[in-house]
């Protein structure tokens, strides 16, 4: 499943530095706005200790982790929704992503220019929020204009949609994002069809200095307060420190460096996993001597849908799934031992796959 997260933020907040840490791609970074114009795309491996544990037991020829695409989108500025600073192009790039990683500058450094002259992450967040909301407002008003005539003729469905569009418009005009709207199931379908920028899942990434990577700082607390009513998540990370960690190739040296600054793992590992969850994704495994592999599925997938991620024929001709729980496999040490202990279950088409399941599909085409 090719799902992608877009990294957004004002110029000079650390987006490209963070992207480089995530993908080891060398996106250009410089101390002036619009350094990034074309979006850089990196395919990121999702760190999962369970995959390595399975490999230790099975000793496969190949090991294949799950991945997520990360897109480094150029810095947005005021007026982007009206085309300022190549804004339309940038907003189009955001529309193509499944979730947003919004990087906020939460550190002081006189050597790095801020596009608005001072550090204020809440203000910076609002600048981008407003641009995305204005673009969404344009989308909603366009849809309202199209459906208004049908609503006037008494079309009940059109009237219902128009009433909901009006509610969305009021929320956007009040300076709130569409993701804050509480919806019924039928309304959620309408909202999804609009493909609004401000309904995308969002993770606010607070980029801090080294002294703040463990406990945050006053800027981070201000962001927490500002987003408390949104359906959003926050992660504190030091992009500058992460780039130094990336340069250490010796695992022991890297571990010592992390310990010295109070971290148990690189922040980018937490960021990748959080982005994965943000996309409402989970993992199941296939495990054999040829290959141990992690597969990405949407949370709630049933067994045939999960099988279809491997190959469409698996879904079309699905017969059953043989399922082993990860903990049982690791505790007992082999598939044979799991079978002997009666821990292998045979599941049909209605089985909802759980995160960490080890699966083998039976199918016929």
N, C-alpha and C positions, 0 to 999 in steps of 0.2 A: 504494500500500500504506500504509494508515493505521497506522503503528507508533508507539508512544509510550514515552518514558522518563519515569520518575517521579523527581523530586528529593526526597530524604528527608534527615532529620537531626534532631538535638535542636533545641529552640527556640533562637533567637538565634545560629545558626552562620553565617548569611548566605544561606540558601536563597532567600528572596524577592528579595534584592538581586541574586543571581545570575540568578534567573528574569527579573527586569526587564531585565537586560543582554542576556539571550538573546532575548527576545521583544519588547522595548520596551513590553511591557504594564506598566501601573503597579500591580502587586500591592501591597497595603498592607504596609508593614513598620514595625515598632515595637519598642521595647525592653522587651517583655514576652512571655511564652509565649502560645501559642494565638491569636496575631494572625491567622494564616491558619487558617480552619476549612473553608470550601469550597475544593476544589482549583482553582487557576487553571490554565487550559490555554492554551498558546501554540503556534502553528504556526511552526516555525523553518526558515528557508532554510539548506540545507547549502552552505557556501562551496566552490566548485569552479572553480579557474582555467581548467580545460579548457573549460568551458562558454563562458566569455568569449572564449577563443581561437577557438573554433569560430564564435562570433558575429562576430568580427572578419573572418573569412574569408568566411562565407556572407552576412553582412549581412541577417539575417532581419527580418520584420516584428515577430515576437514572440520573447521569450527566456523559457523556463520552467525554473527550477531544481527540484531535488528538495527535499523537506521531511521533517521529523520533528516529531512532537508532543512537547512537553515539558509535564509536569504538575507543578505546585508543590504538594506534599502537606504538610499541616500538620505541625508538629513533634511527633515521638513522644516519649513519656516512659516511665519505668519503670511497668510494669503495663498497658501498652497492650493486651497480649494478653488481659488480663482485663477490658478495657473502660475502664481508667483514661484520663483526659484525652481522651475521645471516641475511644479507641484502636481499637475495632472498626471504626468508620467509616474511620479512617485506613488500617488494615490492608486493608480492602476496596478502598480506592483504589489501594493498592500492587498488589493482586492483578490489577487491571485493566491494569497496565502490562506492557510486554515486557522492560524492563531498568530497573535502578536506578542513579541517580546519587546516591551517598551523600556529602553535604557534611559535612566535618569542620572544626571550628574549630582552626586552627593559628596563631593570633596572640594576642598579649596586648593588652588594651585595658580599662583600669579603668572606662571609661565605658559599656561594654556588659556587661550582667549575664549571667553564665553560670548556667544552670538548676541546676547542681550546685556552684556557688561557686568553681570553679577551672578552668583550661584544662588538659585532658588528652584529646587526641583518641582515644587508644587506649581509654581508659575509655568515652568517648562512643560509639565504634564498638561496643564490647561490649554497651552498654546496648541499642542497637537490634538487634544480632545476636540477643541473648537473646530479645527480644520476638518477632522473626520466627521464631526456632527454636521457641519455645513454641507459637506458632500452628501451625507445621508439625507439631509433635509431636501436637497435638490432631487434625490432619487424618489423620496416619498411624495413630494409635491407633484412630480411628473406622473406618478402612478395614480394619485388622487384626481388629477385632471382627466386622465383616461377613463376612469370609472364613474366619474360624477354624473355623466349623462344617463348611464344605465341605472344609477341609483335614483335619479329623478323620475324615471318611468315606473318606479315601484318594484324593481328587481330586488327581492329580499336579500339574496346573496351579495349583490353589489352594495346594498345599504350597510350590511354587516361589515364588509371589507372597508368601506369608506369610513365607518365609525372607528374602526381599529386604526386605520391610517391616520385619522385625526388625532387619536390618542398618542400614536408614535410621534407625530409632528409636534404636539404640545410638549412631550418629554424632551425632544431634541432642542426645541426653542427655549426651554428652561435651563439649558446648559448641561443636561444629563445625557449619558449614552444610552442607546437602545437596549443594551444588555441589562439595564436596571429594571426593565419592564417585567412585571409578573404576568405570565400568560396562561391561558387555558390551552388544551391540546389543539383545538381548531385554530386558535390565534397563533400558536407557535408555527403551524404549517405556513400561514400567511407571512409571518415574520421571516421564516427561513427562505421563502421564495424571493423576498426583497434583496437578500444577500448584502445586507448593510455592513459597513465597515465597523460600526460600533457594537455589533452583536458578536463579533469574533471573540473567542476566549482570549484573555490577556494576562500576561505575567509582567509585573513591574520589576525591573532589574535595577536595584540601587547600586550604582558604581561608586565604591568608597575607596579611601586610602588604606594603607596597610594597617594602621592603628585601629581601624573601625571594622575590619572584616569579621571579627567574632561577635561583637556586641552592637554594631551599628553606631549611629551618631544622631545629632539633633535633626539633621536633614532627613534621615531615614524615618525617624519618629513622625516628622511632619507629613511625609508621604503616607505612612500607615494611617494617620488620622484622616487624610484627604480621600483615601480610597475605601474607607471602612464600610461604606454603603454599596460599593460595587461588588459584582460577582467577579472578583479578581484575586490574584495571588501576588505575594511579594517575595523577592529573593535578594539577599545582600551579597555582593560579590566585589572583589577588587580586581578589575581587569588588568591593571598594571602588574600586580603581584602574580596573577595567573599567567601572564606572558613570561615572567621570570621562571615560574614553575615549569612551563613548557620547554624551556631551554635546558632543563636538567634531565639528562638521559638515564643516569644511574638511579634505579628505583629506591635504593637505600638513601641516597643523597636527597632525592625528592621527598621521601618520607621524613627525613630529619628537618628539612626546610619547612614542611607543613607543620611539624610539631613545634618548631620554634615560633611560628606565628599563631599557634593555637587551633589549627585545623586538623581534622582526621582524614580528609580527602580534598582534592582540588574542587574549588567552587564550580568549575565548568561541569564536573560530573553531576553535581546536584542540579545544575541548570538544565542539563540534557534530560535527566530523569523527570524533572518537573515539567519540562516542555512536552515530554511524552505523555504525562498524565493530563496535561492541559488539553491535549488533542483527544482526550478520552480513549486512550489506547491501552491495551494490555498485551501480554506475551504468552504464547504457548510454545512448547518445544516438541521437536521430533528428535529421537536419539537412536542412532545405530552406528555400527563400526565404520561405515563410509562417511557419515556426517552427523554431527550434533548441531542443530540449527534452531534459532529463535525466530518465531513468526509473529508479525504484527497483526492484531485484529482490533476492531472497535469493541469496547466493553458492551456486553450483551449479545454478542454473536452466538448463534446456535451452531451445533457441530457441522452441519452441511456448509454453512457460510465460512466457517473456519477452514474447512477442507478446500473450499473454492479459492482460498488465498494461495494454496500450493498450485492448484490447476483447476480450471473450470470443469474438467471432466470429473474431478473428485466430487464436486458439488452435484453435478447432474446425475451421476450414477451412485450417489451415496447410499450405502447399506447400513453401516454402523461404525461407531468409533470405539476403539479400545483405549481406555483412559487410566493413567497412573498419576497419582498425586505426587508432586515434586518431593515433599517431605518423606513419603513412603519409599520412593526410589533411592533417595540419599541415605535414609536410615537402614534400608535392607541391602543396598549395595548392588543390585542387579535386577533386570527385568524378570529373570527366572525366579529369583527369591521373592519378588513381589507376587508373582503368580502363585507360588507355593503357599504364600501367606494369605491368599485369597483377597489381595488388595487391588487386583486389576478389575475394573468395572467395564461392562459393555453397555454403551449408551446409544440411543436412537436419535431421530431427527430433532426432537424437542430439547435435547440436552444443551444447556447454556454453558459455554466454555468458561472455565475459571482461570484467573491469572496463575501461570506456573504449571498448568496441566501438561503432562507428557502424553502425546496422542499418536495413535496409529489408526489410519482410516482404511476401511474395507469398502470397495466400490466396484461397480460393474457398468461398463459402457458398451 
